[in-house]
């Protein structure tokens, strides 16, 4: 056989051998994981991996950061909603990436946890002197009632010609200012509570309530008249937990989902 023919045959054999190489390199662990606590649900998203052979992601959850993680879902996109989450329970999350050869990355390194909590929208309260039986709200039972009921957490009243949100002596309230949306206030403040336990009602403002039994809630006023208010709310079920809602700007969320 001529030397040149032998050289071509050798090259062909080597090429076939290279084509038969099995990929054993896993993707990088996902980064930039963010979470959003919802009502009986947790939303997750992260920075999309850039590997050409990326096939998808596995979502893992545990009841503690250093606990045993179980697989709860798989997705090909950089986001996932945990629909099995229950209000009042804390969940820790991690994400792994895998490729088309079933190589899987380590779990993501950052600590990510959320505690889902109940929320409500477009709740109507009347001014206490006008309709006393529908002027107060109880977060623990998600119900409207009398302003002077023992379980009422806050109520709407006209006081010295001012329209106010008020609480009783065993509860605190604070106006934390104007909010573009319900999601703007993430954590209850640790100081700045109203010394009179009452504060003027302003449309678009959010108010944080620290209840008598050490729970935190927030209320955002969406409509206001001298006789009634309409508000959205969320309530933290975990005793002493100031976390009300995790959020991020829309532009940031779109970037993370690419």
C-alpha positions in Angstrom: 0.0 0.0 0.0 1.3 3.4 -0.9 2.3 5.6 2.1 -0.3 8.3 1.2 -3.1 5.7 1.2 -2.0 4.5 4.6 -2.0 8.0 5.9 -5.6 8.6 4.7 -6.8 5.4 6.2 -5.2 6.3 9.5 -6.8 9.7 9.5 -10.2 8.1 8.7 -9.9 5.7 11.6 -8.9 8.4 14.0 -11.8 10.5 12.9 -14.2 7.7 13.5 -12.7 7.3 17.0 -13.2 11.0 17.8 -16.8 10.8 16.6 -17.5 8.0 19.0 -16.3 9.9 22.1 -19.0 10.1 24.8 -19.5 13.5 26.5 -19.1 13.2 30.2 -18.8 16.9 31.1 -21.8 18.3 33.0 -23.2 21.8 32.7 -22.3 24.5 35.3 -24.5 24.7 38.4 -27.3 27.3 37.8 -26.7 30.8 39.1 -28.7 33.9 40.1 -31.7 32.0 41.6 -34.5 34.2 42.8 -37.7 33.3 44.6 -41.1 34.9 45.1 -43.5 33.9 47.9 -47.1 33.6 46.7 -50.3 32.2 48.2 -49.7 28.5 48.5 -47.1 28.7 45.8 -43.4 29.7 45.3 -42.1 31.1 42.0 -38.4 30.5 41.1 -36.3 31.8 38.3 -32.5 32.0 37.5 -29.9 32.9 34.9 -30.2 30.6 31.9 -27.1 28.4 31.3 -25.2 29.0 28.1 -24.0 25.4 27.3 -24.8 24.4 23.7 -25.9 20.9 24.8 -28.1 22.1 27.7 -31.3 20.0 27.9 -33.0 21.4 31.0 -33.0 21.7 34.8 -34.0 19.7 37.8 -35.7 21.5 40.7 -35.0 20.2 44.2 -36.5 21.1 47.6 -35.9 20.5 51.3 -37.3 21.6 54.6 -33.9 22.9 55.7 -30.8 24.2 54.0 -28.5 21.3 55.0 -31.3 18.7 54.7 -32.1 16.0 52.2 -33.3 17.5 48.9 -35.9 15.8 46.8 -36.6 16.2 43.1 -39.9 18.1 42.7 -39.9 19.0 39.0 -38.1 19.4 35.7 -38.2 22.2 33.2 -36.4 23.3 30.0 -36.9 27.0 30.8 -35.2 29.1 33.5 -38.2 29.3 35.8 -40.4 27.0 37.8 -43.5 27.4 40.0 -43.7 25.1 43.1 -47.5 24.5 43.2 -47.3 22.0 46.0 -46.0 24.6 48.5 -48.3 25.3 51.5 -48.7 28.6 53.4 -46.8 28.8 56.6 -44.1 26.2 55.7 -40.6 27.2 54.8 -39.0 25.6 51.7 -35.4 25.5 50.6 -34.6 25.2 46.9 -31.8 24.2 44.7 -31.5 23.8 40.9 -29.3 21.5 38.8 -28.7 21.6 35.1 -28.4 18.6 32.8 -27.4 18.0 29.1 -28.6 15.7 26.4 -26.2 13.0 27.5 -27.7 13.1 31.0 -24.7 14.7 32.6 -26.0 16.6 35.6 -24.3 19.5 37.4 -24.0 19.9 41.1 -26.8 21.6 42.9 -26.8 25.4 42.8 -24.6 26.8 45.6 -26.7 29.8 47.0 -29.2 29.5 49.8 -32.7 30.1 48.5 -35.8 29.8 50.8 -39.4 31.0 50.9 -42.4 30.8 53.2 -45.6 31.1 51.2 -48.3 33.2 53.0 -51.9 34.0 52.3 -52.9 37.2 50.5 -56.2 38.8 49.3 -57.2 41.5 46.9 -60.0 44.1 46.6 -61.3 43.8 50.1 -63.9 46.3 51.1 -64.2 48.0 54.5 -66.7 50.7 55.6 -66.1 53.6 57.9 -66.7 52.5 61.6 -69.4 55.0 62.5 -71.3 54.3 59.3 -71.2 50.5 59.1 -69.6 49.2 62.2 -70.2 45.6 61.5 -68.1 45.8 58.3 -65.3 48.2 59.3 -62.6 45.9 60.7 -60.4 43.1 59.4 -58.9 40.0 61.0 -55.9 38.6 59.1 -56.0 35.2 60.9 -59.4 34.3 59.6 -59.2 36.5 56.4 -62.5 38.1 57.3 -64.3 41.4 57.6 -66.0 42.2 60.9 -66.8 44.8 63.6 -64.2 47.4 64.4 -64.5 46.5 68.1 -64.4 42.7 67.8 -61.7 41.2 70.0 -60.0 39.5 66.9 -60.0 42.6 64.7 -56.4 43.6 63.7 -57.2 47.0 62.1 -60.2 49.1 61.2 -61.3 52.1 59.2 -62.6 55.2 61.1 -63.1 58.9 60.9 -61.3 60.6 63.7 -61.2 64.4 64.3 -62.3 64.9 60.7 -59.5 62.7 59.4 -59.9 59.3 57.7 -57.6 56.8 59.5 -56.5 53.2 59.7 -56.4 52.3 63.4 -55.4 49.4 65.7 -56.0 48.6 69.3 -53.4 49.0 72.1 -52.0 45.5 71.7 -51.2 46.0 68.0 -48.9 48.4 66.0 -49.3 50.1 62.6 -47.1 52.1 60.3 -47.5 54.0 57.1 -44.5 52.9 55.0 -45.4 55.2 52.1 -46.5 55.2 48.5 -46.0 51.9 46.6 -46.2 51.5 42.9 -47.5 47.9 43.4 -48.4 45.5 46.2 -45.0 43.8 45.8 -42.8 46.9 46.7 -42.8 46.3 50.4 -40.8 43.1 51.1 -40.0 43.1 54.8 -41.8 44.6 57.9 -39.9 47.4 59.6 -38.4 47.0 63.0 -39.2 50.5 64.2 -41.2 53.6 63.3 -44.6 52.4 64.6 -47.3 55.0 65.2 -47.3 56.1 68.8 -51.0 56.8 68.6 -51.8 53.5 66.9 -53.6 55.3 64.1 -52.5 56.7 60.8 -54.1 58.7 58.0 -55.4 56.7 55.0 -53.9 57.7 51.7 -54.7 56.0 48.3 -51.7 54.1 47.0 -49.9 53.9 50.4 -49.0 50.6 52.1 -49.4 50.1 55.8 -47.7 47.4 57.9 -49.5 45.9 60.9 -47.8 44.1 63.8 -50.5 42.0 65.4 -51.0 41.3 69.0 -49.9 37.7 68.6 -46.6 38.7 66.8 -47.5 38.3 63.2 -46.8 40.8 60.4 -49.1 41.9 57.6 -49.3 44.6 55.0 -52.2 46.5 53.5 -52.2 48.6 50.3 -55.0 51.0 49.7 -56.3 50.8 46.2 -59.5 52.9 46.5 -60.7 55.4 49.1 -63.9 57.4 49.8 -65.1 59.0 53.1 -67.3 56.0 53.6 -65.2 53.1 52.4 -61.8 51.7 51.5 -60.6 49.0 49.2 -57.3 47.2 49.9 -55.0 44.3 49.1 -53.2 42.4 51.8 -50.7 39.7 52.7 -50.2 38.0 56.1 -47.2 36.2 57.4 -48.3 32.9 59.2 -44.9 32.3 60.8 -44.7 33.8 64.3 -42.2 36.7 64.3 -41.2 36.4 60.6 -41.0 39.9 59.1 -40.9 38.6 55.5 -43.9 39.8 53.6 -43.1 39.3 50.0 -39.9 38.8 47.9 -39.9 40.6 44.6 -37.7 42.2 41.9 -38.3 44.8 39.2 -39.9 43.5 36.0 -36.8 44.4 33.9 -34.6 42.3 36.2 -37.0 39.3 36.1 -37.1 39.4 32.3 -33.3 39.4 32.3 -33.0 36.5 34.6 -35.5 34.5 32.5 -33.6 34.7 29.3 
